[in-house]
Amino acid sequence: MLVTIFFVKDSLVKSNVSEAQNSLLTFNTIVANQVAPFITNIDNEYTFKYVDELIKQNSLEYGSRTLILNNSNEVLVDSYNVLKGTHLNNVEIENAVNGLKTSNIYIFQKDYLLYAAVPIVDRDNIVGTIFMSIDANNIFDKINKFMDKLFIIFSMAIPVSIFISIWFADIISKPIEKLTVSVKTITLGKYDTKVEIQGSDEIGELGKAFNLMTTKLYQVEERRKKFVSNVSHELRTPMTSMKIVSDTLLSSPNWDEAIYREFMLDINTEIDRLNKIIDSLLYLVRVEKDELELNYSITYVNYLLEWVIKTLNPIAHKKQIKLTLTVNNKIQIHLDQEKMQQCLLNIIGNAVKYTPEEGSVTVELEETYDWIIIKVTDTGIGIPEKDLPFIFDRFYRVDEARARKTGGTGLGLAIAQQIIQLHQGTISVKSELGNGTEVSITLPKK
């Protein structure tokens, strides 16, 4: 506000003084034009008297003091009848003698005076100078009165501004303080922390973003806990089985060889199951660290699907499930054949695994201009709608009891999704409880 007052005053002084100077120079020029024809004959009594009256009348009307000087800077006429016959020397008169119009403002003992001088020109010759001075105090008096009013207004505005600033600071700082407290709470592991959102301004948007972040963190933390729990359970199950079998073997030194072989076979099976879990976990870790590289090669997708169907047919026949492949034409694209085999074995294998006896599993291969589409449709038990968003999560199982019965690590779909994404493709699932499931895999041709 103080800076504003300074610049406003400076601007007003410059504009008002400039206006007064221009006005005085204009009036001075008018008077100079009026007296110009008479200056060369100023020594004549009647001429002098006429010019003197003209000067005094104009000076009275404009409120100025007017002097007429010859080219030697001698005062010929003074509207105050004081300086006649004296010589004057100042910047304005010197400039006028040289043909220039000049006006300046001066201060004498706190009084402001405005000087202006213009040349008197008669028939293209400079025959003298007309010099005017006026009191300029009224200019600054007006400015000072205006500035006093402005200062009063600003003085009243300052406490209002302070009050509004404190009020707004309180409005802004309180949500930030709450947000800070919530952030500190999250650092303690309480990921379900939320902040109260008020308004739709930037702070409100920040609160929404914070709540969204905490929701995601809470979900991630819950999944992490569940993941650790499931991993622990999956690893403990084969370890527990092996422990029971080994304790049983150690409990008696006289087991028959056949029993030893049966128990060792059980231990070997559990070791294979354990290795499968560990391999799957390591595979996912490598994918997440971007350490997994695809070994692309031209692959006939038809033959790849036929190989997978052939591999799974024994399991399908055992459950009397009709496993069919529908292909319209031969399609070849660049794939990592080994990894895509693993992916398809997981997906089609799940369809066979969760389809009841005498059901059917159909695999279709289609193509568009840029994509190939593999659809796996079964008449199985289906997936509840609430579980669909989570089926690609690690160790997620729709029905834990059923999953234990059918076996598996709970990592198959997670690995399948990672492989498809590495191939820059997508996988989606449609399912209805009791009415089967359809899995669609879309892969780019290029």
PLY file of the C-alpha trace (Angstrom):
ply
format ascii 1.0
element vertex 446
property float x
property float y
property float z
element edge 445
property int vertex1
property int vertex2
end_header
0.00 0.00 0.00
2.87 2.39 0.83
4.53 1.58 -2.49
1.21 2.22 -4.23
0.89 5.62 -2.49
4.43 6.53 -3.59
3.84 5.65 -7.23
0.37 7.23 -7.32
1.76 10.51 -5.93
4.70 10.49 -8.32
2.37 9.84 -11.26
-0.04 12.60 -10.20
2.78 15.14 -9.75
4.22 14.37 -13.18
0.87 14.48 -14.97
-0.41 17.65 -13.23
2.86 19.55 -13.56
3.14 18.55 -17.22
-0.42 19.72 -17.83
0.26 23.05 -16.08
3.49 23.56 -18.07
1.76 22.88 -21.38
-1.09 25.21 -20.44
1.31 28.02 -19.43
3.38 27.60 -22.58
0.22 27.71 -24.71
-1.02 30.90 -23.02
2.47 32.39 -23.23
2.58 31.68 -26.96
-0.83 33.36 -27.46
0.34 36.50 -25.66
3.64 36.47 -27.60
1.72 36.40 -30.86
-0.41 39.34 -29.68
2.53 41.59 -28.79
4.94 40.52 -31.56
3.98 43.33 -34.03
4.61 45.99 -31.39
7.99 45.01 -29.92
10.14 46.80 -32.51
8.26 50.05 -31.70
8.02 49.51 -27.92
9.89 52.76 -27.23
6.88 54.69 -28.53
4.82 55.91 -25.60
1.48 54.84 -27.03
2.80 51.49 -28.15
4.33 50.83 -24.73
1.10 51.82 -23.02
-0.92 49.45 -25.23
1.45 46.52 -24.67
1.65 47.21 -20.93
-2.16 47.18 -20.56
-2.43 44.03 -22.69
0.17 42.26 -20.55
-1.44 43.31 -17.26
-4.90 42.27 -18.42
-3.74 38.82 -19.53
-1.67 38.37 -16.38
-4.66 39.23 -14.25
-6.87 36.76 -16.11
-4.36 33.90 -15.91
-3.00 34.72 -12.44
0.56 35.08 -13.64
3.40 37.57 -13.66
4.50 38.44 -17.17
7.72 39.99 -18.42
8.72 41.08 -21.91
12.45 41.15 -22.63
14.48 42.15 -25.64
17.23 40.01 -27.15
19.71 41.47 -24.66
17.64 40.03 -21.77
16.61 43.54 -20.66
13.12 43.74 -19.14
10.97 46.02 -21.31
7.60 45.42 -19.62
6.79 43.98 -16.17
3.17 43.36 -15.18
4.24 44.17 -11.60
6.12 47.38 -12.63
9.18 46.31 -10.60
11.87 44.86 -12.89
11.67 47.23 -15.88
15.14 48.09 -17.12
16.89 45.22 -15.30
18.59 42.27 -16.94
17.55 38.67 -16.20
19.41 35.46 -16.84
17.83 32.03 -16.43
17.52 28.81 -18.40
14.08 29.56 -19.79
15.04 33.05 -21.11
18.30 31.76 -22.62
16.41 28.98 -24.43
13.81 31.45 -25.69
16.52 33.73 -27.14
17.71 30.64 -29.05
14.20 29.93 -30.34
13.13 27.25 -27.82
10.00 27.09 -25.67
10.83 25.98 -22.13
8.95 25.50 -18.88
10.28 24.33 -15.49
9.06 24.16 -11.90
11.04 25.45 -8.92
10.66 25.54 -5.14
11.49 28.62 -3.10
11.11 28.33 0.66
8.37 25.66 0.37
6.58 27.61 -2.37
6.33 26.13 -5.86
6.73 28.41 -8.91
6.25 27.50 -12.54
8.38 29.36 -15.12
7.78 29.45 -18.84
9.44 31.42 -21.64
8.77 31.54 -25.38
10.41 33.58 -28.13
8.53 36.54 -29.65
8.73 36.10 -33.39
7.93 38.87 -35.88
8.26 38.15 -39.60
10.42 35.04 -38.89
12.80 37.01 -36.64
13.16 36.60 -32.87
12.58 40.13 -31.54
12.31 39.33 -27.85
11.16 36.95 -25.13
7.98 36.70 -23.14
8.50 35.19 -19.69
5.72 34.08 -17.32
5.70 32.74 -13.78
2.74 31.42 -11.78
2.16 30.09 -8.30
2.11 26.26 -8.52
1.20 25.59 -4.89
-2.41 24.86 -5.86
-1.21 21.89 -7.95
0.51 20.25 -4.98
-2.28 21.25 -2.59
-4.76 19.27 -4.70
-2.40 16.33 -4.92
-1.74 16.37 -1.17
-5.46 16.51 -0.39
-6.04 13.54 -2.68
-3.13 11.65 -1.13
-4.45 12.38 2.37
-7.79 10.83 1.41
-6.01 7.87 -0.19
-3.86 7.42 2.92
-6.99 7.44 5.11
-8.61 4.82 2.87
-5.46 2.65 2.95
-5.17 3.11 6.72
-8.70 1.78 7.07
-7.96 -1.01 4.62
-4.89 -2.24 6.51
-6.73 -3.65 9.57
-9.42 -5.08 7.27
-6.69 -6.73 5.18
-5.01 -8.08 8.29
-8.31 -9.53 9.50
-9.07 -11.10 6.11
-5.50 -12.43 5.84
-5.69 -14.06 9.26
-9.11 -15.49 8.38
-7.91 -16.92 5.06
-4.68 -18.16 6.63
-6.77 -20.00 9.18
-9.00 -21.45 6.45
-5.95 -22.61 4.46
-3.72 -23.71 7.32
-6.26 -25.84 9.21
-6.77 -28.36 6.38
-3.01 -28.45 5.83
-2.46 -29.07 9.53
-5.03 -31.89 9.42
-3.30 -33.27 6.34
0.06 -33.12 8.10
-1.34 -35.00 11.10
-2.82 -37.61 8.75
0.52 -38.03 6.95
2.27 -38.58 10.27
-0.43 -41.10 11.20
0.18 -43.00 7.95
3.90 -43.18 8.72
2.88 -45.17 11.81
1.27 -47.78 9.55
-2.38 -46.69 9.91
-3.21 -46.78 6.20
-6.97 -46.44 6.68
-6.51 -42.80 7.74
-8.74 -40.26 5.96
-8.98 -36.48 5.95
-12.23 -34.55 5.96
-12.71 -32.83 2.60
-14.34 -29.39 2.55
-14.84 -27.41 -0.65
-13.60 -28.04 -4.16
-10.56 -25.75 -4.22
-6.92 -26.82 -4.48
-6.87 -27.91 -0.81
-10.04 -29.95 -1.40
-8.46 -31.60 -4.46
-5.35 -32.32 -2.40
-7.55 -33.94 0.26
-9.27 -36.11 -2.35
-5.90 -37.16 -3.76
-4.67 -37.93 -0.25
-7.74 -40.06 0.54
-7.34 -41.90 -2.76
-3.69 -42.54 -1.94
-4.50 -43.86 1.55
-7.20 -46.10 0.08
-4.66 -47.54 -2.37
-2.08 -47.92 0.40
-4.62 -49.67 2.60
-5.53 -52.05 -0.23
-1.87 -52.72 -0.97
-1.15 -53.32 2.72
-4.12 -55.68 3.05
-3.02 -57.58 -0.04
0.53 -57.68 1.27
-0.65 -59.16 4.55
-2.80 -61.65 2.71
0.06 -62.41 0.32
2.47 -63.06 3.19
-0.15 -65.17 4.94
-0.85 -67.20 1.79
2.84 -67.64 0.98
3.47 -68.78 4.53
0.59 -71.23 4.30
1.63 -72.51 0.88
5.19 -73.06 2.04
4.15 -74.51 5.38
1.77 -77.11 3.87
4.43 -79.15 1.99
6.90 -78.63 4.83
4.34 -79.92 7.33
3.55 -82.92 5.12
7.25 -83.78 4.78
7.75 -83.34 8.51
4.88 -85.75 9.29
6.14 -88.31 6.80
9.75 -88.07 8.01
8.67 -88.28 11.67
6.63 -91.35 10.80
9.63 -92.97 9.10
11.88 -92.13 12.04
9.40 -93.46 14.58
10.21 -97.06 13.65
13.39 -98.61 12.18
11.59 -101.65 10.77
9.39 -100.31 7.98
9.04 -102.41 4.86
10.80 -101.19 1.76
7.44 -100.66 0.03
6.30 -98.31 2.80
9.65 -96.47 2.65
9.21 -96.01 -1.11
5.62 -94.80 -0.67
6.65 -92.27 1.99
9.62 -91.10 -0.05
7.30 -90.66 -3.04
5.07 -88.43 -0.86
8.10 -86.42 0.23
9.25 -86.09 -3.38
5.77 -84.86 -4.41
5.78 -82.23 -1.68
9.30 -81.14 -2.67
8.09 -80.69 -6.26
5.15 -78.66 -5.01
7.51 -76.52 -2.90
9.85 -75.99 -5.84
6.92 -74.99 -8.02
5.85 -72.32 -5.54
9.40 -70.97 -5.22
9.92 -70.95 -9.00
6.65 -69.07 -9.49
7.60 -66.48 -6.87
11.06 -66.00 -8.40
9.46 -65.68 -11.83
7.18 -62.87 -10.62
10.10 -61.11 -8.93
12.08 -61.19 -12.17
9.11 -59.76 -14.09
8.66 -56.89 -11.63
12.36 -56.04 -11.73
12.26 -55.97 -15.55
14.87 -58.72 -15.57
12.76 -61.02 -17.73
13.55 -60.89 -21.43
11.38 -62.27 -24.20
13.01 -64.55 -26.75
10.89 -63.71 -29.77
10.58 -66.15 -32.63
8.07 -66.64 -35.45
5.44 -68.97 -34.02
2.37 -70.59 -35.51
-0.21 -69.87 -32.84
-2.34 -72.77 -34.20
0.40 -75.31 -33.47
1.08 -73.74 -30.08
-2.57 -74.14 -29.08
-2.67 -77.70 -30.46
0.33 -78.58 -28.29
-1.36 -77.15 -25.18
-4.62 -78.99 -25.96
-2.68 -82.22 -26.49
-0.90 -81.75 -23.14
-4.16 -81.15 -21.25
-6.25 -83.78 -23.02
-5.41 -86.60 -20.56
-6.77 -84.51 -17.66
-9.85 -83.55 -19.71
-10.53 -87.17 -20.74
-10.24 -88.30 -17.14
-13.08 -85.88 -16.22
-14.97 -86.64 -19.47
-14.62 -82.97 -20.48
-14.85 -82.13 -24.17
-11.75 -80.00 -24.94
-11.94 -78.56 -28.48
-9.94 -76.09 -30.57
-11.58 -73.91 -33.25
-9.24 -72.29 -35.77
-10.28 -70.56 -39.00
-6.84 -70.18 -40.61
-3.16 -70.43 -39.82
-1.76 -67.46 -37.90
1.90 -66.79 -37.20
3.33 -63.93 -35.13
6.45 -63.21 -33.11
6.16 -64.70 -29.59
8.26 -66.08 -26.81
7.00 -69.60 -27.40
8.09 -71.09 -24.07
6.55 -68.34 -21.94
3.34 -68.25 -23.97
3.03 -72.04 -23.54
3.27 -71.54 -19.78
0.62 -68.81 -19.95
-1.83 -70.88 -22.02
-1.27 -73.97 -19.89
-2.27 -71.96 -16.83
-5.39 -70.43 -18.39
-6.71 -73.47 -20.28
-5.62 -75.72 -17.41
-7.73 -73.65 -15.00
-10.72 -73.98 -17.34
-10.35 -77.78 -17.31
-9.65 -77.86 -13.57
-12.76 -75.87 -12.59
-15.16 -77.43 -15.08
-17.29 -80.29 -13.64
-17.29 -83.72 -15.23
-18.91 -84.08 -18.67
-18.55 -80.34 -19.24
-16.82 -78.62 -22.14
-13.93 -76.25 -22.73
-13.65 -74.47 -26.10
-10.55 -72.66 -27.34
-11.05 -70.29 -30.30
-8.39 -68.48 -32.35
-9.48 -65.36 -34.24
-7.72 -62.43 -35.88
-8.30 -58.81 -36.88
-6.10 -56.53 -38.96
-3.73 -55.74 -36.05
-4.53 -58.31 -33.36
-5.03 -61.99 -32.67
-7.61 -63.09 -30.11
-7.58 -66.32 -28.13
-10.85 -67.11 -26.32
-11.12 -69.85 -23.72
-14.75 -70.62 -22.84
-15.82 -73.25 -20.31
-19.04 -74.53 -18.79
-17.52 -74.53 -15.34
-18.68 -73.27 -11.98
-17.99 -69.61 -12.81
-16.63 -66.77 -10.69
-18.70 -64.49 -8.43
-18.84 -60.89 -9.67
-17.26 -59.56 -6.47
-14.15 -61.69 -7.05
-13.55 -60.80 -10.72
-11.40 -57.67 -10.05
-8.97 -59.70 -7.91
-8.48 -62.98 -9.79
-5.11 -61.85 -11.17
-3.78 -61.01 -7.70
-1.15 -63.35 -6.31
-2.49 -66.18 -4.19
-6.02 -64.85 -4.56
-8.55 -67.66 -4.45
-12.26 -67.39 -5.02
-12.91 -70.38 -2.76
-10.06 -71.37 -0.46
-11.55 -74.78 0.31
-12.06 -75.58 -3.36
-8.58 -74.30 -4.18
-7.00 -76.63 -1.62
-8.90 -79.52 -3.14
-7.85 -78.78 -6.73
-4.27 -77.88 -5.79
-2.11 -75.16 -7.37
-0.11 -72.27 -6.04
-2.53 -69.42 -6.64
0.10 -67.73 -8.82
-0.86 -69.09 -12.24
-3.14 -66.26 -13.37
-0.80 -63.60 -12.00
2.07 -65.08 -14.04
-0.16 -65.44 -17.12
-1.16 -61.79 -16.93
2.49 -60.70 -16.61
3.50 -62.75 -19.66
0.68 -61.29 -21.78
1.53 -57.75 -20.68
5.19 -58.36 -21.57
3.95 -59.23 -25.06
2.08 -55.88 -25.04
-1.26 -57.66 -24.99
-4.29 -57.71 -22.70
-6.31 -60.33 -20.87
-9.91 -60.01 -19.70
-12.40 -62.30 -17.98
-16.18 -62.57 -18.21
-17.90 -64.92 -15.84
-21.16 -65.65 -14.10
-21.48 -67.87 -11.09
-22.79 -71.27 -12.22
-22.71 -70.40 -15.94
-19.06 -70.73 -16.87
-16.21 -68.36 -17.70
-14.75 -66.74 -20.81
-11.13 -65.60 -20.88
-10.03 -63.40 -23.82
-6.35 -62.89 -24.68
-5.50 -60.17 -27.20
-1.99 -60.02 -28.68
-0.55 -57.61 -31.26
0.46 -59.05 -34.63
3.47 -56.75 -34.78
0 1
1 2
2 3
3 4
4 5
5 6
6 7
7 8
8 9
9 10
10 11
11 12
12 13
13 14
14 15
15 16
16 17
17 18
18 19
19 20
20 21
21 22
22 23
23 24
24 25
25 26
26 27
27 28
28 29
29 30
30 31
31 32
32 33
33 34
34 35
35 36
36 37
37 38
38 39
39 40
40 41
41 42
42 43
43 44
44 45
45 46
46 47
47 48
48 49
49 50
50 51
51 52
52 53
53 54
54 55
55 56
56 57
57 58
58 59
59 60
60 61
61 62
62 63
63 64
64 65
65 66
66 67
67 68
68 69
69 70
70 71
71 72
72 73
73 74
74 75
75 76
76 77
77 78
78 79
79 80
80 81
81 82
82 83
83 84
84 85
85 86
86 87
87 88
88 89
89 90
90 91
91 92
92 93
93 94
94 95
95 96
96 97
97 98
98 99
99 100
100 101
101 102
102 103
103 104
104 105
105 106
106 107
107 108
108 109
109 110
110 111
111 112
112 113
113 114
114 115
115 116
116 117
117 118
118 119
119 120
120 121
121 122
122 123
123 124
124 125
125 126
126 127
127 128
128 129
129 130
130 131
131 132
132 133
133 134
134 135
135 136
136 137
137 138
138 139
139 140
140 141
141 142
142 143
143 144
144 145
145 146
146 147
147 148
148 149
149 150
150 151
151 152
152 153
153 154
154 155
155 156
156 157
157 158
158 159
159 160
160 161
161 162
162 163
163 164
164 165
165 166
166 167
167 168
168 169
169 170
170 171
171 172
172 173
173 174
174 175
175 176
176 177
177 178
178 179
179 180
180 181
181 182
182 183
183 184
184 185
185 186
186 187
187 188
188 189
189 190
190 191
191 192
192 193
193 194
194 195
195 196
196 197
197 198
198 199
199 200
200 201
201 202
202 203
203 204
204 205
205 206
206 207
207 208
208 209
209 210
210 211
211 212
212 213
213 214
214 215
215 216
216 217
217 218
218 219
219 220
220 221
221 222
222 223
223 224
224 225
225 226
226 227
227 228
228 229
229 230
230 231
231 232
232 233
233 234
234 235
235 236
236 237
237 238
238 239
239 240
240 241
241 242
242 243
243 244
244 245
245 246
246 247
247 248
248 249
249 250
250 251
251 252
252 253
253 254
254 255
255 256
256 257
257 258
258 259
259 260
260 261
261 262
262 263
263 264
264 265
265 266
266 267
267 268
268 269
269 270
270 271
271 272
272 273
273 274
274 275
275 276
276 277
277 278
278 279
279 280
280 281
281 282
282 283
283 284
284 285
285 286
286 287
287 288
288 289
289 290
290 291
291 292
292 293
293 294
294 295
295 296
296 297
297 298
298 299
299 300
300 301
301 302
302 303
303 304
304 305
305 306
306 307
307 308
308 309
309 310
310 311
311 312
312 313
313 314
314 315
315 316
316 317
317 318
318 319
319 320
320 321
321 322
322 323
323 324
324 325
325 326
326 327
327 328
328 329
329 330
330 331
331 332
332 333
333 334
334 335
335 336
336 337
337 338
338 339
339 340
340 341
341 342
342 343
343 344
344 345
345 346
346 347
347 348
348 349
349 350
350 351
351 352
352 353
353 354
354 355
355 356
356 357
357 358
358 359
359 360
360 361
361 362
362 363
363 364
364 365
365 366
366 367
367 368
368 369
369 370
370 371
371 372
372 373
373 374
374 375
375 376
376 377
377 378
378 379
379 380
380 381
381 382
382 383
383 384
384 385
385 386
386 387
387 388
388 389
389 390
390 391
391 392
392 393
393 394
394 395
395 396
396 397
397 398
398 399
399 400
400 401
401 402
402 403
403 404
404 405
405 406
406 407
407 408
408 409
409 410
410 411
411 412
412 413
413 414
414 415
415 416
416 417
417 418
418 419
419 420
420 421
421 422
422 423
423 424
424 425
425 426
426 427
427 428
428 429
429 430
430 431
431 432
432 433
433 434
434 435
435 436
436 437
437 438
438 439
439 440
440 441
441 442
442 443
443 444
444 445
